[in-house]
Amino acid sequence: MRFRSSLLFVSLATALMLGSCGGGKKTNVSSTTGWKYNDAKFGGFEYQAEHEQETGPGLVFIEGGTFIMGQVDEDVMKEWNNIPRRVTVPSFYMDETEVSNAHYREYLHWINRVFVSYPEVYRNALPDTLVWRRPMAYNEPYVENYLRHPAFSDYPVVGVNWIQANNYCAWRTDRVNELILVREGIIELNLEGQQDENNFNTEAYLLGQYETTDGRRPQKDLFTGDNRRVRPDDGILLPRYRLPTEAEWEYAAMGLIGNSYEERLTNRRIYPWDGHIVRNPSKKYRGEMMANFIRGAGDYMGMAGSLNDGGDITVPVKSYWPNDYGLYCMAGNVNEWVADVYRPLSFADVEEFSPYRGNVFQQKVLDSEGMVVEKDEYGRIRYREETAEDILDRKNYRAGDNRNYKDGDPISNIAIGGDWTSSTESNTTTMYDSGGNLGSMISDRARVYKGGGWRDRAYWLSPGTRRYLDERESRDDLGFRCAMTRVGSPMSSKKK
């Protein structure tokens, strides 16, 4: 349905010319037709050359490249679920640190203030603080204080499941893009006017779902002279924040720019730093732990007077030394969710460029006029999975759900015996579980997490190791950080 928002817009004819929107510049004449660009007399086609993407708040640029993804140390678990293979990861952006309690409380505060009529939105976003409880340990102080107490503000948020982490990423996208439009004078900040589903949402804004009280739009069309909204081709709005793919996370954690020279790798790393040990080898900090993890049975922080890693549980997100990309705690502190669905043989079915398992292609639910038909309780556009009719209409065939690519079907069945192949309910769960006899956790809800945490031995600090958990579950040593797609050149403007 179409509705009006009380957001106020400021009409600007020259918003596209603002250099702070990303550094793009105008060129005058088309090299194919000779017609002038950005000139109303010649049709008003708008064109920017050499546009440079703005770096979003909290992000670090990760220059992409090729690397050997997978296990770099002995597979002590004997799972063989991450056999090395060469892939290429495109450039992207990643959070400098894990998302902290303060970051997440800001999210909770916004939800509580905006969704007045939908208190369940706030309840659904709350981390599960009971993850701290153990049958034979006194952890109630963390249940009561870890999320809220200011002493833990800069510590990584935990108790957040994969679904909650994705919702945080979507919220962050909208808040960052909203502030960009405010900063450029395109809209006015109006917190009082945003309530329930009537709040600023990037996708809904681009589809024209937010109108001013007088129906005007904030951008001047060079051909018609009419006011219009910002469009994706203006380059003002940023791509969405999201969870990194497993390949992106592993690539960023290894930080191979620090031990390579002119495409020659000087040595392979086990951890996000050089060497095969977990202590700092430099003269100034010699012997100090490089990460927060459990050194041995019952030893979580060392002896009083000489704590080995300085953390009994988690530590502040900017602890120890950043890796060569400038990322903190890519090993230890807390494990981190990534976007991928877990499969033990992911390496066998992998794209060489930008690998990822978990694609579910969807379409916006729009009416005949291109307006949103349905929104969820967050005010976000509802999507639907592609139908057989959708796929038939597309010459470039792509299946809608790729989580089970070459998996979860009779051809790839690994279960022995039974009548599995004739079942109408054959899927990933029945493939791995064989009727519930094996008790497997592998399903379409199984998500990968990586990095090792404060409860883990050093083995799990290696970026090549991987584990999985149901996307609806959470732990006291599992958090997340966000990533963002890089558009345009894989090199930043500083290197061109």
C-alpha positions, 0 to 999 in steps of 0.5 A: 500500500502507498502511504505518506510519511511526515519526513520533510524533504528539502528540494535541491537542484544541485545535489548531484554536484556535491563532491562529498557524496563520493567524489564522482565528477561530471564529464561533458560529452558522450564519446559515442554520440557527441551529445552533451551530458548533464544538459537539459537542452540535450535530454538531460542524461546524467553521467558521473565519471570516476565515482569513488564509493564513500566508506561507511561508518565503522568500515575498513577497505579490504582490497580483494585478490586471490588466496588459498581458502581452507585449512592451513594447519592439521585437521585435528577434528578429522572432518575434512570440511575445508580442504584448500582451494584457490579462489578470488574474493572481490574487494569489499568493506568490513567492520574494524571491530566486532559489534559491541554492546553499545552498538547493539544497545543503540539499535535496541533503543531505536526500535523501542522508540519507533515501534510503539505499536509493535513491542514484539519487534523489540522483544525479538531483537533482544539478545539471549542473556541466558546464554551465560548460564551454566549448570555448574558455574556462577555466571548470574552477574553476566546474565544481569550485567553484561549487555547493559552495564556501562563497564561492558559497553565496548565488549562484543555483543553475544547471545545474538543469533544469525537472524538477529544479526541480519536484522541489525545489518538491515537497520544499520543500512537504513540509519546510515543512508538516512543520515547521508541524505540529511547531511547532504540537505536532501531530507530533514531529520524528523524523528518524531514523525517516524513511528511503527512501519512508517520509518525511513527505509532505503528500499522503500525510499527508492521506490517512492514510498515516502512522500512530502506533505505537498507531494514534491520530491527532493532532486531536480530532473535535468530534462523535465525540471521536475523535482524527484527523489535520489536514485541509485545511479546518483551514487549518493546512497551506500550499498547495504550492510550485511554479514560477510560471506565465509570467503570474505571473512577468511580472506580478511582475517588472513590479511595476506597483504602483510606477507606478500611481495609482488604477488609472491607469498613469503609464507603461509599463515596459520593465524591472522599474524605471522609465525606459528605461535600465539605470542607476540615476537616483537621486542617491545611486546615479546611474550604477550598473547595475540588474542583472547582464548583459553590457553589450557584446561581451566586456564582462561586468563593466567595467574594474578599479577601476570594475566596472559591475555587480560580477559577472563571472558570477552575483552573490549573490541579494540584489544590486542593488535589489528591484523594487516588490514587494520581489523581487530580480534579476527582471532579469539574474543568471540566467534563470528557469524558469516552469511553462508549455509554450512555444508561439510563438502562446500569445497567440492561445489564452489565458485572460483570467484566470490564463492558463497552458499546460501543464495535464495533469489527473491522478488519484491511484492509490488503492484501493477504501478510498481508500488509496494504491496506488502511490508513487514512490521519493520516497514521493510518491503516483503519479498517472495521466492521466485516461482516456476513461472518467474523462472520460465519467463527468464532466459538466463535461468537461475533457480530460486533457492541455491542453499541445496545446490547439488545437495539435499536431493536423491542424486546426492543422497549419502544415507544408506538404505531406506526408501529415501529417494521415493519420498516426497519430502526428500530434503537436506535434513532427511539426507543427512539425518536418514529419518532421525537416526543420525541426529545431524544438525546439518540443515538449511538453517545451519550457518557457519561461524568462524574465528574462535572465542574466549572459550576455545583452544588455539586451534580454532583461532586459525581462519581456515577452521569452521563450525556451524550452528542453527541460525536460531541459536546463540552462544556466550562466545559468538558475536558478529561484524558487518561487511559491505560490497565495494562497487566499482574499481577493486582498488581504492582511489588512494592507489590509483 
